[in-house]
Amino acid sequence: MRGQDALSRLRMEGCRPALVWLTVLDEPCCRATFLDAENTLAWGDFPEVHVGSDDRIASLDFRPLVGTTVLLQGTDRARLREVWKHLRSFAPARVIASDGDFFHDTEDA
């Protein structure tokens, strides 16, 4: 998982972003400068967290997402559902999830 360290530092400074992109990737997380989720805040973009194909979802720490609106996207529906379930235990304010042919918003639930 990448991006959570930058987001954790932001939260420790007392800031809570309105939106966080959480992307479930089909490959391991990229660490190339322009694609690494750890760098998005430094560029003034929305915070991003990437879950790589090699990450064990049940062991991921989504505490930096507590109280935020999470935009959850991915193409592997089984992994997306697994992240959804695990993420909900960390009490995000709202989760909006989508893949190629479905959309779900916890605000509508």
N, C-alpha and C positions, 0 to 999 in steps of 0.2 A: 504494500500500500504506500502511496506517495501523496504528499500534500498535507497530511495531518500534522506534521511538525510545524510548518509555517502557520497553519491555522491555530494550533495550540499556543504558539507564541503570541499571536494576535489576541486570543482569548485571555491569556495571562496579563496582557496589557490593559484589559478591561473592555475590549471591543467585542461585540457580537455581530457578525455580518448578517444582513437580511437574507441573503441567498448563498447557498453553497452547492456547486455542481459536484455530484458524486457519480462517477462513471465506472461501470463494470466493464473492464477491457477483455478482449478475446486473446490477448497476449500479455506477457509480463510488462510491468510498468516501465515506461521509457524514462531514461535519465538524461537524454540529450537536452541541452540548455533550453531550447524554445518549446519543448514538449513536456518537460518535467513539471508536474503539478506543484512541486515545492517552490517554483519560481513565479507563479501567476500573481501573487500578492505584490511582489517586488515590482512588477510591471504595471500595477494599478488595475489589474483585471479582477473579476470576481474570484473568490477562493475556489479551488478545485481539489478534490480528493479522487485519486485513481485507485481502483482495486484491480490488481493484475490477475492473470489466469493462474499464476502460481501461488496466490495468497489463499490461506485457509480462512474462509469467511468467519467461521465460528470463533476464531481467535482474534479478530480485528477489534481494535479499540476505537469506537466512534464517539467517545466522550466530547471531542471538540464540536460535535454537531448538536449537542443538547440545546434545545430552545431555538434552533434555526429552521428556516425553510430549506428543505433539501430537494434538489432537482436530480432525481435518480434516473440514469439512462444506461442501457446496455442492449446487446443483441442476443445474448444467451438467456432465454427466459428462465430456465431452471436456476442459474446463478443469480439472476436478477431477483427472483423470488426469495432465494436464500439470503441475499443481502438485505432485502426489504424486511424480512422477519427479524434478522439480527439487529438491524438499524432501529427498528421500532422499540426495542428494549432500552435504547438510549434516550428516549423522549425528545425527539425532534418536534418542533412546533407544528410542522406540516411536511408531508412528503408527497411530491408529485412525481410519479413514475411513468416512464414510457419506453417502448421499444418500437420496432417497425410497424406494428399493427394494434397496439393497445395503449390506453392512457388511463391512469388512475390517480385520483387526488384525495388524500385523506380528509380534506376540508369538505368534500362532497359526501363522505361516508357517514 
